């Protein structure tokens, strides 16, 4: 009897369970097809229709359409809408979801993204450049702006002749472009762009960005009475070449300007590297040397020119590599002496004069100094501002032919080696102290051939030309002249080698 009761109870329980399940299933019915909305990976609500949200986004963003002159506006890049099935009837209003999106993330429009990939091979960690992305409304803008950048550095007419293969051959002297390209890998693809980012829609703005690395307005200057391009460049920490690049309507530093003219005086900082090679044939000066004849009957202050020096002329063919208007490497291919120099002969006294006190005067005489490299040579950078920083010396390359690498470097005058060493930027360097508290500085050497404290004679070999030092891209000698104290120390003044000890 007991077993029969238990069996009956179990039967009733099972029947009730089946009934409950049956009733529950019947009440739930089919799950609802809805859309789960995610913003940057976070759930922000369920909506009935994906299309209604997208349509609302497009409809409500009239200001974006007007600003960018587009017909359609798209969701933010972080928005994701996924179809799902659920029994949850707690759906959000489309307008509420739209307002959440509008307050959180910018909307997008269709356009083109240009990616500039830099070549970081061999670069130090602090020199590595990440890819640069530029948003455009029209894919043709980048081609036009890159062409304008190239015209700025080479010249509109010169670039056209190169592109059309109509450059004139060099018959005596002159130059031709042998190659031209951008060093970076530049790609473009259609994409959705955030409206909060800079989007270029005209070539003027894009070209400015490519040239200056900024979309901000660049500083301008109104010319005053009596000013010229060279003085204005120096006042704004530019060299004349940089000023002309920023103002391409002026062909040279001697171009006439008038009071009231407006000049661009911003420092260019290109985000691309327009690279080109030129073959240049030119007549270059071969400096004469100075010889001394001693006269024991004359006092040491006596100087008389017996034979006047005359510079020679050499026809030099160069292969020059430029990056954004600056010579990065130069190789002398051939050199032919057209006119031999005539050395200057000076008679100087050796008889000592009576001393009337101690004094120290700094005097320069070009005859007392000798050029530090072999001929032929080229000066590729002078004593002037360069990329916003003053270049405190001159850069000499191509000495003796080719790139000049390994060619001898000579002391410019008798003296004592003040210091030798290796610096991060200077590379291998030598500093020589000369009479009158004058110091000559030789940098970027491949080899050092003297030691600190050693006495050296004028024209004595002290090292070899190289390209040591951080950021040095081409073989050259940096020659600096300092007076009063060693380079960079208190009391020292740097002077132009071409206006103090040499005529260059």
ZISUL-V629527 format. One record per residue. N is the residue number from 1. OMEGA is omega as a letter, one per 20 degrees, with the letter a starting at -180 (* if undefined). NEAR is the number of other C-alpha atoms within 8 Angstrom. Layout:
((N;OMEGA;NEAR) (N;OMEGA;NEAR))
This chain:
((1;r;4) (2;a;5) (3;a;6) (4;r;7) (5;a;8) (6;r;8) (7;r;8) (8;r;8) (9;r;8) (10;r;8) (11;r;8) (12;a;8) (13;r;8) (14;a;8) (15;r;8) (16;a;8) (17;r;8) (18;r;8) (19;a;8) (20;r;8) (21;a;8) (22;r;8) (23;a;8) (24;a;8) (25;a;8) (26;a;7) (27;a;6) (28;r;8) (29;a;6) (30;r;5) (31;a;8) (32;r;9) (33;a;9) (34;a;12) (35;r;13) (36;a;13) (37;r;13) (38;r;13) (39;a;11) (40;r;7) (41;a;7) (42;r;6) (43;r;8) (44;r;9) (45;r;10) (46;r;11) (47;a;13) (48;a;8) (49;r;8) (50;a;9) (51;a;6) (52;r;8) (53;a;12) (54;r;10) (55;r;8) (56;r;10) (57;a;12) (58;a;11) (59;a;7) (60;a;6) (61;r;9) (62;a;8) (63;r;6) (64;r;11) (65;r;12) (66;a;8) (67;a;6) (68;r;8) (69;r;7) (70;a;9) (71;a;5) (72;r;7) (73;a;14) (74;a;12) (75;r;10) (76;a;11) (77;a;8) (78;a;9) (79;r;10) (80;a;9) (81;a;9) (82;r;7) (83;r;8) (84;r;8) (85;a;8) (86;r;9) (87;a;8) (88;a;6) (89;a;6) (90;a;5) (91;r;9) (92;r;9) (93;a;7) (94;a;9) (95;r;8) (96;r;8) (97;r;12) (98;a;11) (99;r;8) (100;a;8) (101;a;10) (102;a;9) (103;a;6) (104;a;6) (105;r;8) (106;r;10) (107;a;13) (108;r;13) (109;r;12) (110;r;11) (111;a;13) (112;r;15) (113;r;13) (114;r;13) (115;r;11) (116;r;12) (117;a;10) (118;r;10) (119;a;6) (120;a;8) (121;r;4) (122;a;4) (123;r;8) (124;a;6) (125;a;5) (126;r;5) (127;a;7) (128;a;8) (129;r;6) (130;r;6) (131;a;8) (132;r;7) (133;a;8) (134;a;10) (135;a;13) (136;r;13) (137;a;11) (138;a;8) (139;a;10) (140;a;6) (141;a;12) (142;a;10) (143;a;8) (144;a;9) (145;r;13) (146;r;10) (147;r;8) (148;r;9) (149;r;12) (150;r;11) (151;a;10) (152;a;11) (153;a;10) (154;a;9) (155;a;10) (156;a;8) (157;a;6) (158;r;9) (159;r;11) (160;r;8) (161;r;10) (162;a;10) (163;a;7) (164;a;6) (165;a;6) (166;r;7) (167;r;8) (168;r;5) (169;r;5) (170;r;9) (171;r;5) (172;r;5) (173;a;9) (174;a;9) (175;r;9) (176;r;11) (177;a;10) (178;r;8) (179;r;7) (180;a;9) (181;r;7) (182;a;9) (183;a;10) (184;r;10) (185;a;8) (186;a;8) (187;r;7) (188;r;9) (189;r;7) (190;a;8) (191;r;8) (192;a;11) (193;r;12) (194;a;11) (195;r;11) (196;a;6) (197;r;7) (198;r;7) (199;a;9) (200;r;11) (201;r;11) (202;a;7) (203;a;11) (204;a;7) (205;a;10) (206;r;14) (207;r;12) (208;a;11) (209;r;12) (210;a;14) (211;a;12) (212;a;13) (213;a;11) (214;r;7) (215;a;9) (216;r;4) (217;a;4) (218;a;7) (219;r;7) (220;a;9) (221;r;8) (222;a;9) (223;r;12) (224;a;8) (225;r;6) (226;a;5) (227;r;8) (228;a;9) (229;a;12) (230;a;9) (231;r;8) (232;r;9) (233;a;13) (234;r;12) (235;a;7) (236;r;7) (237;r;11) (238;r;16) (239;a;12) (240;r;11) (241;r;8) (242;r;11) (243;r;13) (244;r;13) (245;r;9) (246;a;11) (247;a;9) (248;r;9) (249;r;5) (250;a;8) (251;a;7) (252;r;6) (253;r;10) (254;a;6) (255;a;8) (256;r;5) (257;a;8) (258;r;8) (259;a;9) (260;r;7) (261;a;8) (262;a;8) (263;r;9) (264;a;11) (265;r;13) (266;r;9) (267;r;9) (268;r;10) (269;a;7) (270;r;11) (271;r;9) (272;a;10) (273;r;10) (274;a;13) (275;r;12) (276;r;12) (277;r;12) (278;r;13) (279;a;12) (280;r;13) (281;a;13) (282;r;9) (283;a;9) (284;r;8) (285;r;8) (286;a;12) (287;r;8) (288;r;12) (289;a;10) (290;r;12) (291;a;8) (292;r;8) (293;a;8) (294;r;8) (295;a;10) (296;a;8) (297;a;7) (298;r;10) (299;a;11) (300;r;10) (301;a;6) (302;r;9) (303;r;8) (304;r;7) (305;r;9) (306;r;8) (307;a;8) (308;r;9) (309;r;12) (310;r;10) (311;r;11) (312;r;14) (313;r;13) (314;r;14) (315;a;12) (316;r;15) (317;a;12) (318;r;13) (319;a;12) (320;r;13) (321;a;12) (322;r;12) (323;a;11) (324;r;9) (325;a;8) (326;r;6) (327;r;10) (328;r;10) (329;a;11) (330;r;13) (331;r;13) (332;a;14) (333;r;10) (334;r;8) (335;a;11) (336;r;7) (337;r;9) (338;a;8) (339;r;7) (340;r;9) (341;r;12) (342;a;11) (343;r;12) (344;r;14) (345;a;13) (346;r;13) (347;r;13) (348;r;14) (349;r;14) (350;a;11) (351;a;10) (352;r;6) (353;r;6) (354;r;4) (355;r;5) (356;r;4) (357;r;4) (358;r;5) (359;a;4) (360;r;5) (361;r;5) (362;r;8) (363;r;5) (364;r;7) (365;a;8) (366;r;9) (367;a;7) (368;a;9) (369;r;11) (370;a;12) (371;a;9) (372;a;9) (373;r;11) (374;r;11) (375;i;8) (376;r;12) (377;r;13) (378;r;8) (379;a;9) (380;r;9) (381;a;7) (382;a;9) (383;a;11) (384;r;10) (385;r;12) (386;a;10) (387;r;8) (388;r;8) (389;a;7) (390;r;9) (391;a;10) (392;r;10) (393;r;13) (394;r;15) (395;a;12) (396;a;14) (397;r;15) (398;a;17) (399;r;15) (400;a;11) (401;a;14) (402;r;10) (403;a;12) (404;a;15) (405;r;13) (406;r;9) (407;a;11) (408;r;11) (409;a;12) (410;r;13) (411;a;15) (412;a;11) (413;r;11) (414;r;10) (415;r;12) (416;r;12) (417;a;16) (418;a;10) (419;r;10) (420;r;13) (421;r;7) (422;r;8) (423;a;9) (424;a;7) (425;a;8) (426;a;12) (427;r;14) (428;a;16) (429;r;15) (430;r;13) (431;a;12) (432;r;13) (433;a;13) (434;r;12) (435;r;6) (436;a;8) (437;r;10) (438;a;13) (439;r;14) (440;a;13) (441;a;14) (442;a;12) (443;r;12) (444;a;17) (445;r;16) (446;r;13) (447;r;10) (448;a;12) (449;r;8) (450;a;9) (451;a;8) (452;r;9) (453;a;8) (454;r;8) (455;r;8) (456;r;10) (457;r;9) (458;r;12) (459;r;11) (460;r;8) (461;a;9) (462;a;11) (463;a;13) (464;a;14) (465;r;17) (466;r;14) (467;r;14) (468;a;11) (469;a;12) (470;r;8) (471;r;5) (472;a;10) (473;a;7) (474;r;8) (475;r;14) (476;r;14) (477;r;13) (478;r;12) (479;r;13) (480;r;14) (481;a;13) (482;r;15) (483;r;13) (484;a;9) (485;r;13) (486;a;10) (487;r;10) (488;a;5) (489;r;7) (490;r;5) (491;a;6) (492;r;12) (493;r;9) (494;a;10) (495;a;12) (496;r;12) (497;a;13) (498;r;8) (499;a;9) (500;a;11) (501;a;11) (502;r;10) (503;a;7) (504;*;4))
